[in-house]
Amino acid sequence: MSKQFQNPFRPGAGHPPPYLAGREEEKKKFLKFLEQDVIMENMILTGLRGTGKTVLLDSFKPLAIADGWKWCGTDLSESASISEDNIVKRLLADLSVVTSSIAVGKEEFRRVGFVDNTESVELKLNYGTLLQAYEQTPGLVSDKLKFVLELAWGFLKESGAKGLVFAYDEAQNLSDQALKEQFPLSILLEVFQSLQKKECRLLLVLTGLPTLFPDLVKARTYSERMFHVVVLGRLSGEASRDAILKPIEDANCPVQLTPESVTTIVDLSGGYPYFIQFICREVYDAFIQGSHSVPTDEIIRKLDSDFFAARWARATDRQRELLTLIASLDNCDEEFTVRDIVSLSGREDLGVKPFSSSHISQMLSTLMRTGLVYRNRWGKYALAVPLMGRFMRRETGMN
């Protein structure tokens, strides 16, 4: 392999591709959010795994900074949902990244009711200072958090910032814990909705699986009016070809792909960015070693082993029978209903024992918890893993 040109394709989770194809419209939409004088709409990026949500979110950051905005955020781990205290600490820790260089005098704090016990003449808005302000503010968790965020925004605004983006990936992990009387998701929504009404330019950008938006609406019904949802799907044929060819246009690249090879990669990938990167990495390595065509069978076997098999293993034997019915649907790769599945139940050629509609509903709920299926707000279901239908048809001998 040429030392001057290494394999450019990167199929890792969240790794930026060598060329981000087909997402210009989404970038334009994000820039529109930054143009709001008063923040009335926040942004949700949603889609199946492998559609490039994390990569696109990362691409928004330099756009926001170039427009005069500050940016903070991270992945929302499941631990952020454990308690209200955890989500507060998460927000303050992220906020402190952009405020810690701001120095403010003690008198300025006293004007807004914050009393500092240190001897220093001025304070930095670091995590410790923000946390102390939070702890010394009376009221409920939401009251205290609103006060600190509004306080910090005031100083950021004085420093010349046009606004502040709070960007969180994997936001589907955030949920209320009613049995434990902990409501971190509701607090997040309430605080931002309240501060935005007060014309604080704090923009919330969340990415997550398709369950994210229904969960937000369930937590606070006004979320429906608070967010604009951008759904990331598969790339168009043209964008898929750009994602394949742009990274190897360099004159030093030792690999050239024929139009037939490109068409094969597009078909195999289904237009999903992760699969394009995975397949192109394998094709690149094969061509370097003398292959002149896409090793389709070998790549499919590797995809099945590396990506799909572990997910399939989560299902019980009876759940696999239900998934076999789903894989037989013409609309398997889109949305389907319980009625669609019932229509196939009992067909002798599929070799699956019949299911009642209530049994199907119960099993779909279980499959949702294992991450194989999701349900949208309209009561329709879909497979939660792209191209899973193709894998199940191969696994059950339907292909």
Secondary structure, DSSP 8 states (H G I E B T S, - for coil): --SSS------STT---SS--S-HHHHHHHHHHHT-SS---EEEEE--TTS-HHHHHHHHHHHHHHTTEEEEEEE--GGGGS-HHHHHHHHHHHHHHHHTT-EEEHHHHHHTT----S--SEEE--HHHHHHHHHHS-S-HHHHHHHHHHHHHHHHHHTT-SEEEEEEESGGG---BGGGTB-HHHHHHHHHHHHHHTT--EEEEEEE-TTHHHHHHHH-TTHHHHEEEEE-----HHHHHHHHHGGG-STT------HHHHHHHHHHHTT-HHHHHHHHHHHHHHHHTT--S--HHHHHHHHIIIIIHHHHTTS-HHHHHHHHHHHHSTTTTS-B-HHHHHHHTT-GGGT-----HHHHHHHHHHHHHTTSEEE-TTS-EEESSTTHHHHHHHHTT--
